[in-house]
Amino acid sequence: MNVGISSQDEDATGPSPAAGEDGGTPEPNGTQPPDRPGGLGFVGPLRDLVRRIVRSGRSTPGQLSGFTVVIVLLAVVVAVVCSVLLAQRAETTDRLTTQREPLAAAAQEMYSALSDADVTVARSFLVADYQRDLVGERYEEDIADASTALARASSDASTVPGAAKQVKVLTRQLPVYTGLVEQARTNHQAAADSDSAADAAAGEADLREASELMRSQLLPAAQRLYRINTAQLADEQQAAASFPWVAVTLVAVLLLVLVVAQVYLRRRTKRVFNIGLVVGSSAVVVLLLWGATAVTVQSVFVNRGSETTAQEDVLVHSRITALRARSDEMFMLLADGDTGRYQEEFGDMSERLVGENGAGGLLARAGDASDDETTTQRIEYATNSAHSWLGIHDTIASLLTGNSRAQAIELATDTDDGGSSTATFTRLDRHLNKSIDSARERFRDDISNASNALTLLVPGIVVLSIVAGSAAAIGLRDRIREYR
């Protein structure tokens, strides 16, 4: 006997063989519906969208649309990235003359002022009474100049590694030095008023202590600060003259895509030129040529400035060396017998200045590196003055050896005699100072020309990028419309 199974019984006993494994109800034609997980319902529409995009991309209108999107995006990237990079380059170039070089110059001026102060205060103990006030005024000017230069040189010390430490030493020890000098000057004046040997000895002892502080702490800190600022200047010069690889690569890629689009369009449409792509490509070519020319000219002037900075650095070290030797000469006269240390240091400094045989040293290096007629002439004057001064020093040393200390002091300190050590050294220092000023002026001129080379380049990049992207998009849009 056949027993029928009701639909109710079928539900109770489980799914029918036609049902899917997940228990779903089969479609009327017997096929199983697709899986539709609750949390991934977007997968299907997304997959369909990708398929439509792929199918569209295989067609000519789709490929032209793709070119349009890529070109516009690249034009935007070029406008943003290149303008930012070139603006930073221009800022770095400007900062060379507004910040970095003035800071290095301030450190050099501080060192020179401190060295001259040490020389001047020593000379004040040797000159006649009627000259003492005048020499004292020069010492006060040196200290004021050093303090002003220290304030300038330390203006961004917190941002430069190592600079803050040197500024701290200078700020802390300069008042100590001036205090010792004032104490020495007071004792020296008391000795002059009362003819007290004890006051004179105390004054000279205070002066030697002040000079030792200057030589062991103040001058080394000033020299380190100068080197730090000079190294920072060199780093920023290198950054300002570096090749803009990123910007050039982006512009080249944009130009390449425009050319590829033009070739593709020519093959598809048999038309030789597309006005929009031609205009866009021309804009990018102008951008590339303008940018390459501007950056090349800017780099040339910055590199010339670097060469000038290197020459200036040699001149600065020449002046520092001369000042150190002059200080040794003064303290050799004050030592009254114990002159070995100062004579040895003077010999080292003079050899460094003009070479062992008088035809080399820092001055010769500075002259060889000079390509400016005025600066070269001033270096020659400085060299001649250096040789004259060193010859006078030999006479002073001979007088000291021959127990003619009074004559040696007069020859070293007399400002009325044009052939004295003071007058000759003053000429040497003046020529070196003018040579340094000349080098600084040429540096500023070179960097100013470098900055001028980048004038309007940043807005030009933005405008030409917009023109390139817009023209290409319009030209391709007209071709796309032909397929509709």
Phi, psi and omega in degrees: 000132178279130177248119179284151178249122182283164178298328179294318179293324180296320178295326183285326184273352176120181184287153178284160180302334181284343182286153179287168182294337180270006177081009181286160180278127182293155176291161180305328181274003177093358180274153181274132178295151179295154179293142178223074178303141187298321184273354184237038182291346181275348186297315181300308178299324180292319179296321178295321179296317179298318180297320179294321179295318179297315178297320179293323180294338179281346180269158180299313178301320180295319179293322176295322177296321177297317176301318181300313181298314182296316182295316180296316179297317178297321179297320178295316180298316179299315181299316184284304187294311183294321179294322177294313181297316180289327176295320176295321179297316179295321179295317178298319179297314179296324183294338179300320182266338182268339185224301191294308181294319176300326178292317177297319179295321179296320177296320178294317180295324178295315179300314181297319180294320178294317179298316181293326177297318179295319178295315186293317181292327175293320179294330180295338178277350185252333186284167177291163185302321184291342179265348191296320181295319180296317178294323178296323177296321178295321177300315180299320178297320179298316180294320178295317178297319179296319180294318178296316179295323178298318178298320179289315184293335183260011186297331177235031183300328182293340182261354182247119182302130177089337184290321183299323180296317180292321178297321179297317179298313182295316181295324182281320189269338180298316176297327178296317180297310181297326177295317177296320179295316179298320177295320178295318180294322179297314179295322180294320178293321178296322178294322180292324182286322187248358183055043182267121178293327181294316178295321179296317179295320179294319179297316179294324177295317178296321180295317178295323177295319178296316180295322178295321176296319179298314185286326186270334185233308187293307182295317176300321178294319179296320180293320177295320178296320177298315180296321178298313180293325178293319177296321177296321177298316180296320179297317181287329173297318179296319179295322181290335183257002183292154182284130183279073185302316184297313182296315180296319180297316181296315180295320179296320178296317178299315179296320179297316179297320178297319178294316179298319178298320179295318179295316179299314182294323179296319180291325183280321188253353182063019177259134186293313184230150169245119188304317181298315179291324178297315179297316179298316179296319179298320179298319180290322177298316177299316179301314182295314181293315179299310181298316181296318180294314182297315182292323179295313179298316179300317180294321179299314181291322177296318178295323174297320176298324177296319177296320178294321178298319179297319178294318178299321180298320178295319179295321178298314179293329175296315181293318178300316180297317179297319180294321178295319178295320179297321177297318177298323179296317180294315182286337173296323178287328180282337187294332176056057176117316181269073188253000187302313182298315184289324177295320180294316179295321178298318179298318178296316182293319181293322177294322178294328184284312187238002180090166184295323182256011178082006182236025181215220177076192183297320181296321178293320177298317180296319179294320179294328183277348184279132174242013179249127186299317181296314180296318179300318180295319180294324177293323176297317177299317180297319179296316178297318179295322179297315180296320178296316181296317180295325176295318177296323179298320178301321177296318178299316179297322179293320178297320178295317179298326180272017178060032176249058185297320181298317178293322178297317179296318180297317179295330183277333190243348184294121180268346180279332182274117181294343179261009180284168178297319181298312182295318182292318178295323178300319178295317177302312182295322180294316179295320178295318180295319178293323177296319178295315179298320179296318178295320179296319180296318178294324176299313180297322178297316180297315182289328175296318176295324177297318178295319180297329181297334182265006181300132177066004182292320182296307176297328177297321177299315182297312183296313182292326176294318178296317178300315182298312181294316183292315181297317179296318180297319179294316180297318179288327179299318180297324179289323180296322181298333181293342180268002181258000000 
